[in-house]
Amino acid sequence: MAYAATNPPKCLIAGVGGGPALWVYTSADARATVEGASYFSNAATIGMKLGDIVIVVYTTGYATTVHAVSAASNGAATINAAVLA
């Protein structure tokens, strides 16, 4: 499936002092699809920016993954799995 702007990520915590915001996104799409280039086509409109953290909850299998916005261009954003160290 493709991203639908009618089901955007929800901002849980806005970035403070230039820090990253925390988002949650619920989707039936596969992880590889959600991590596709420019998947979040309206990122600029909703306020998502480079470095933000996105928690993705998959409704198929009910898995959850943590990601970071790794690219933002032309109003869209790409996420990649976050490294938690």
C-alpha positions as CSV (number, residue, x, y, z in Angstrom):
1,M,0.0,0.0,0.0
2,A,1.0,3.6,-0.2
3,Y,1.1,6.3,2.4
4,A,-2.2,8.1,2.8
5,A,-2.2,11.7,4.0
6,T,-5.5,11.0,5.7
7,N,-3.5,8.8,8.2
8,P,-0.6,11.0,9.0
9,P,1.9,10.4,11.9
10,K,0.8,12.0,15.1
11,C,3.3,14.3,16.9
12,L,3.5,13.2,20.6
13,I,6.2,15.6,21.7
14,A,7.3,18.6,19.8
15,G,11.0,19.3,19.5
16,V,12.3,21.8,22.1
17,G,15.2,24.1,21.5
18,G,15.9,22.6,18.1
19,G,15.8,19.0,19.4
20,P,13.9,16.2,17.6
21,A,10.2,15.7,17.9
22,L,8.7,12.3,18.7
23,W,6.0,10.9,16.4
24,V,3.9,7.8,16.3
25,Y,2.6,6.3,13.1
26,T,0.2,3.3,12.7
27,S,0.2,1.4,9.4
28,A,-0.7,-1.9,7.8
29,D,2.2,-1.3,5.3
30,A,5.3,-3.5,5.5
31,R,8.4,-2.1,7.2
32,A,10.3,-2.0,3.9
33,T,7.5,0.1,2.4
34,V,7.4,2.6,5.3
35,E,11.2,2.9,5.0
36,G,10.9,3.7,1.3
37,A,12.3,7.0,-0.1
38,S,10.0,9.9,0.5
39,Y,7.2,7.7,2.0
40,F,5.9,10.5,4.2
41,S,4.9,12.7,1.2
42,N,3.5,15.5,3.4
43,A,6.2,15.7,6.0
44,A,6.8,19.4,5.7
45,T,3.1,20.1,6.0
46,I,2.7,18.2,9.2
47,G,6.0,19.6,10.6
48,M,8.2,16.5,10.4
49,K,11.9,17.3,10.0
50,L,15.3,15.7,9.7
51,G,16.4,14.0,12.9
52,D,12.9,13.5,14.3
53,I,12.1,10.1,15.9
54,V,9.2,8.1,14.6
55,I,7.7,5.1,16.4
56,V,5.9,2.9,13.8
57,V,3.2,0.5,15.0
58,Y,2.3,-2.2,12.4
59,T,-1.3,-3.3,12.5
60,T,-0.4,-6.5,10.7
61,G,1.4,-8.6,13.3
62,Y,1.4,-5.8,15.8
63,A,5.1,-5.2,15.7
64,T,6.6,-1.8,16.7
65,T,9.9,-0.3,15.4
66,V,11.8,3.0,16.2
67,H,13.0,5.1,13.3
68,A,14.7,8.4,12.7
69,V,14.0,10.8,9.8
70,S,17.1,10.4,7.7
71,A,16.2,12.5,4.7
72,A,13.8,15.4,4.1
73,S,13.4,17.0,0.7
74,N,10.7,18.5,-1.5
75,G,8.3,18.4,1.4
76,A,8.7,14.6,1.9
77,A,10.6,12.5,4.5
78,T,12.3,9.2,4.6
79,I,12.9,7.2,7.8
80,N,15.4,4.5,8.6
81,A,15.7,2.2,11.6
82,A,17.2,4.1,14.6
83,V,20.3,2.8,16.3
84,L,19.7,2.7,20.0
85,A,23.1,2.7,21.8
